[in-house]
Amino acid sequence: MRAGRIAAWTVMGLAVLVTVFPFYWMVRTALTDASHLFSDNFSLIPEHFTWANFKRVLGLSTITEAQAAGGSGASLDFVLYLRNSIVYTAVVVVVQTLSCAMAGYALARLRFRGREMVFAVFVSALMIPPIFTLLPNFALVRNLGLLNTFAGLVAPILLMTPFTVFFLRQFFLSLPREVEEAAVIDGAGLWSVFWRVALPMSKGPLITIALINGVWTWKDYLWPLLVGQEEDSRVLTVALGVFLQQSPNARPDWTGLMAGSTLSVIPVLLLLLVFGKRLANSLQFTGIK
């Protein structure tokens, strides 16, 4: 263990600690009794441990029981909003991944006039901040009558994101052409080569980009806030904000909010634990560092 290696591990450990600590503090707050939240402010371990905050968020306690436990009495239909988030994220991830895979494969393998210009447009779109397209997309969705619908939620990002196209194109460029040429000699058409040869060989990068897009879609807040304001189309991130605002007490229900936030993180955390290794191994194929 040289001094440089020790210093590197020390810096890495500090970076991990800084990254994980907010999540730990969120869980610690969720497990703290609401009436003792500020009195236990400097304790790393909750001195007044309770599951009441999670019961309130999941609707397992009445308003009277919630207020007796120090809560605000605000309600949150967690199951409904969780379902909306799952549907919203799943539709975007599946359709977007397949459509971007087709676009990336076309830009990597097909020869047509203006191909490089089309790819340059995709790359230049990476430099446009999403906030610039927020109002035009909202105006378009409103004029189409898609406010407060799942169609309006997924419309701007359903078929394409520039980074996904760029990511998958870089991988398709690294695939050996000999395998595809052998499939063509055996009588396979362009669609068969893409579906039966290119996609199975791209399973790792496809799962990787689907996981990345899934995390970003799951935690998206501003666009679902503008478009999905009714309960039937309200996702979990927006519902947590509404839960905080509708607290009838003078102070916000921080323990209930942290309990809901902890529960909302669990699905994404499970995905990262299952596919995290594949994510790290697949990035090397794209040339992205």
Order of alpha helices (4+ residues) and beta strands (2+ residues): alpha-alpha-alpha-alpha-alpha-alpha-alpha-alpha-alpha-alpha-alpha-alpha-alpha
